[in-house]
Amino acid sequence: MAPLTSRRLAGRRRTLVEPLAGLGPILRASLIERFTQCGKPGCQCLRGEKHGPATYLTVSYPRA
């Protein structure tokens, strides 16, 4: 496989980005799964069987 030059990479990026332009605003976010420990005496989570998963959506907004 031939190495990708800067010009070829830029062209490839344009090809991939063009269809996205019609989508409108895009939310910049991450989906996170967490497992937790409650700390109650005798709970399964203290033996390594944590509670969860709890799913969170974290959103990043651009600076104004």
MITOR-203628 format. One record per residue: residue in three letters; x, y, z of N, C-alpha, C, CB in turn. Coordinates in pm, 1 decimal. Glycine has a CB too. Layout:
BEGIN
NODE   type        nc1        nc2        nc3       cac1       cac2       cac3        cc1        cc2        cc3       cbc1       cbc2       cbc3
NODE    ALA          X          Y          Z          X          Y          Z          X          Y          Z          X          Y          Z
...
This chain:
BEGIN
NODE   type        nc1        nc2        nc3       cac1       cac2       cac3        cc1        cc2        cc3       cbc1       cbc2       cbc3
NODE    MET       84.0     -117.8        0.0        0.0        0.0        0.0       88.8      124.4        0.0      -95.7       -0.4      121.9
NODE    ALA       60.0      219.0      -87.8      138.8      341.2      -99.3      109.5      432.3       19.6      108.7      414.0     -232.9
NODE    PRO      213.2      503.7       66.2      189.5      595.6      178.4       98.2      710.2      134.4      323.7      651.6      232.8
NODE    LEU       15.2      756.9      226.0      -77.9      864.8      195.4       -7.4      998.7      209.8     -201.9      858.5      287.1
NODE    THR      -10.6     1078.4      105.1       49.2     1211.2      110.2      -49.8     1307.2      175.4       89.2     1260.4      -32.3
NODE    SER       -0.2     1424.8      209.9      -87.3     1527.0      270.0     -201.2     1562.6      176.3       -6.9     1653.2      305.0
NODE    ARG     -172.6     1575.0       49.3     -275.5     1611.3      -48.1     -381.8     1502.9      -56.9     -213.1     1635.3     -186.2
NODE    ARG     -339.9     1375.8      -58.9     -436.4     1265.6      -66.5     -520.1     1257.7       60.5     -364.1     1132.1      -90.1
NODE    LEU     -456.5     1280.0      174.9     -530.3     1278.0      301.8     -633.1     1390.6      307.2     -433.3     1289.8      420.5
NODE    ALA     -594.9     1509.6      260.5     -687.1     1623.2      259.7     -805.7     1593.8      167.4     -614.2     1752.7      214.9
NODE    GLY     -779.2     1533.4       53.1     -887.0     1497.6      -38.9     -980.0     1394.2       19.7     -830.2     1446.5     -168.4
NODE    ARG     -921.7     1297.8       87.6    -1002.4     1193.4      151.6    -1090.3     1252.4      261.3     -912.1     1083.5      209.9
NODE    ARG    -1032.4     1345.4      338.2    -1107.7     1411.3      444.4    -1224.4     1489.0      385.3    -1016.5     1504.9      525.9
NODE    ARG    -1201.8     1565.1      278.1    -1309.7     1639.8      212.2    -1421.7     1546.3      167.8    -1255.3     1717.7       91.2
NODE    THR    -1384.3     1433.8      109.7    -1482.8     1336.7       63.0    -1568.5     1283.8      177.6    -1413.2     1221.1       -7.2
NODE    LEU    -1507.7     1262.8      292.7    -1581.2     1210.3      407.9    -1664.9     1317.3      477.9    -1484.3     1148.9      506.9
NODE    VAL    -1618.0     1443.1      476.5    -1685.2     1550.6      549.0    -1804.4     1606.6      471.7    -1586.9     1661.9      579.2
NODE    GLU    -1797.6     1610.1      339.9    -1903.5     1671.3      259.3    -2043.3     1618.6      291.4    -1874.7     1649.2      113.8
NODE    PRO    -2065.1     1488.5      301.7    -2201.3     1440.6      333.3    -2249.2     1483.6      472.6    -2206.1     1288.3      323.6
NODE    LEU    -2157.9     1515.9      563.0    -2196.2     1554.5      698.6    -2248.4     1697.7      705.7    -2078.3     1538.7      791.9
NODE    ALA    -2215.4     1780.8      606.3    -2253.3     1921.7      609.3    -2404.6     1939.8      616.5    -2198.5     1993.0      486.9
NODE    GLY    -2481.4     1852.0      556.6    -2626.4     1864.4      556.5    -2694.5     1821.5      685.0    -2681.3     1786.2      445.8
NODE    LEU    -2619.8     1768.7      778.4    -2678.9     1719.9      902.4    -2716.5     1830.6      999.4    -2584.6     1626.3      969.2
NODE    GLY    -2655.9     1947.7      986.8    -2681.2     2056.1     1081.3    -2589.4     2043.7     1201.1    -2827.8     2056.2     1126.3
NODE    PRO    -2626.2     2109.0     1311.7    -2540.7     2106.9     1430.7    -2520.2     1964.1     1483.2    -2601.7     2194.8     1540.8
NODE    ILE    -2400.2     1938.5     1529.5    -2365.4     1807.3     1583.4    -2331.2     1823.7     1731.3    -2246.0     1743.1     1504.5
NODE    LEU    -2383.9     1736.5     1813.8    -2357.1     1738.4     1956.6    -2225.5     1667.8     1983.2    -2472.0     1672.2     2035.8
NODE    ARG    -2134.9     1737.3     2048.9    -2006.4     1677.7     2085.8    -2023.8     1615.8     2224.4    -1889.2     1784.8     2084.2
NODE    ALA    -2021.1     1482.8     2228.4    -2051.7     1415.8     2354.5    -1982.4     1279.8     2363.1    -2203.0     1398.8     2370.3
NODE    SER    -1979.9     1226.5     2483.7    -1927.0     1092.3     2509.1    -2029.7     1015.0     2590.2    -1789.4     1098.2     2583.7
NODE    LEU    -2041.5      886.8     2561.3    -2128.9      798.2     2636.5    -2039.9      714.8     2728.4    -2215.7      707.0     2541.1
NODE    ILE    -2067.7      721.2     2858.8    -1981.4      657.3     2958.2    -2063.1      558.1     3040.1    -1915.2      763.3     3050.8
NODE    GLU    -2007.1      439.7     3064.3    -2067.9      342.1     3155.0    -1981.1      333.7     3279.9    -2082.7      201.1     3086.7
NODE    ARG    -2045.3      341.4     3396.4    -1971.4      336.4     3522.6    -2029.0      228.9     3613.4    -1974.7      473.1     3593.2
NODE    PHE    -1941.4      169.5     3691.8    -1978.5       75.4     3796.5    -1933.9      138.1     3927.7    -1913.5      -67.7     3774.3
NODE    THR    -2017.0      128.4     4033.1    -1985.9      197.0     4158.4    -1992.9      102.4     4278.2    -2081.5      313.9     4179.2
NODE    GLN    -1938.7      152.7     4388.5    -1946.2       84.6     4517.5    -2025.2      173.2     4611.8    -1803.7       53.1     4574.9
NODE    CYS    -2119.0      114.1     4686.0    -2199.8      193.8     4777.7    -2134.7      204.2     4915.8    -2339.5      133.6     4790.2
NODE    GLY    -2055.5      105.9     4953.5    -1987.0      110.5     5081.9    -2067.4       55.6     5198.4    -1948.7      249.4     5111.7
NODE    LYS    -2188.3        2.6     5175.0    -2267.6      -54.5     5284.6    -2201.0     -183.3     5332.3    -2415.0      -82.0     5239.2
NODE    PRO    -2194.8     -203.1     5463.4    -2134.0     -324.7     5516.1    -2205.7     -449.4     5463.6    -2136.0     -323.0     5669.4
NODE    GLY    -2130.2     -547.5     5417.9    -2185.1     -673.5     5370.8    -2238.4     -670.1     5228.1    -2293.2     -715.9     5461.3
NODE    CYS    -2231.0     -557.2     5162.0    -2282.8     -547.8     5025.5    -2189.0     -618.6     4928.7    -2301.4     -400.3     4984.1
NODE    GLN    -2247.2     -672.0     4821.7    -2170.1     -743.0     4719.6    -2063.5     -655.2     4656.1    -2262.5     -795.9     4612.3
NODE    CYS    -2085.5     -523.9     4654.7    -1990.0     -436.1     4587.3    -1856.2     -432.2     4659.5    -2046.7     -295.6     4576.2
NODE    LEU    -1855.4     -462.2     4787.7    -1728.1     -465.4     4861.4    -1647.0     -590.2     4827.9    -1753.9     -459.5     5012.4
NODE    ARG    -1712.4     -689.4     4767.9    -1642.4     -812.3     4727.5    -1604.7     -808.5     4579.2    -1730.0     -935.7     4756.2
NODE    GLY    -1620.8     -692.5     4515.6    -1581.2     -679.8     4376.5    -1695.1     -684.0     4277.2    -1486.4     -785.5     4343.7
NODE    GLU    -1818.1     -714.0     4321.2    -1933.8     -716.7     4231.0    -2002.1     -580.5     4237.0    -2034.1     -831.8     4269.5
NODE    LYS    -1949.0     -485.9     4166.1    -1996.1     -348.3     4175.3    -2135.4     -330.4     4115.8    -1898.9     -256.1     4106.0
NODE    HIS    -2202.2     -222.3     4158.0    -2334.6     -185.7     4109.0    -2322.0     -123.2     3970.5    -2404.9      -88.2     4207.0
NODE    GLY    -2414.6     -153.7     3883.0    -2413.0      -88.7     3752.2    -2434.5     -189.2     3642.5    -2282.4      -14.7     3730.0
NODE    PRO    -2418.3     -148.6     3522.3    -2361.4      -20.1     3483.3    -2464.7       92.0     3485.1    -2300.0      -30.6     3345.7
NODE    ALA    -2417.9      211.7     3517.6    -2497.2      333.7     3503.0    -2441.5      404.2     3380.5    -2491.3      426.3     3633.2
NODE    THR    -2527.8      449.3     3292.8    -2484.8      512.1     3168.8    -2505.3      662.5     3177.7    -2561.2      453.9     3048.2
NODE    TYR    -2402.3      738.4     3140.3    -2405.5      883.8     3143.9    -2368.8      938.8     3006.9    -2309.9      938.5     3252.1
NODE    LEU    -2431.0     1050.7     2972.8    -2395.3     1122.4     2851.9    -2330.4     1251.6     2894.6    -2519.0     1147.8     2760.3
NODE    THR    -2203.1     1272.4     2859.0    -2133.5     1396.1     2890.5    -2124.9     1479.2     2764.4    -1992.4     1368.8     2949.0
NODE    VAL    -2157.8     1607.2     2776.6    -2162.0     1695.8     2660.0    -2055.9     1805.0     2676.7    -2304.6     1758.8     2642.2
NODE    SER    -1985.1     1834.1     2568.6    -1886.1     1942.1     2566.9    -1938.8     2054.5     2479.7    -1747.6     1891.8     2515.1
NODE    TYR    -1946.2     2175.0     2535.8    -1990.5     2290.9     2458.7    -1868.9     2376.0     2422.1    -2094.9     2374.8     2538.7
NODE    PRO    -1867.8     2432.0     2302.4    -1756.3     2518.7     2265.6    -1755.1     2644.3     2351.3    -1763.9     2556.0     2117.4
NODE    ARG    -1636.3     2698.3     2371.7    -1625.8     2823.3     2448.4    -1685.1     2936.8     2367.7    -1478.1     2854.4     2485.5
NODE    ALA    -1751.7     3024.7     2439.3    -1817.3     3137.9     2370.5    -1719.7     3251.3     2346.2    -1936.7     3189.5     2452.2
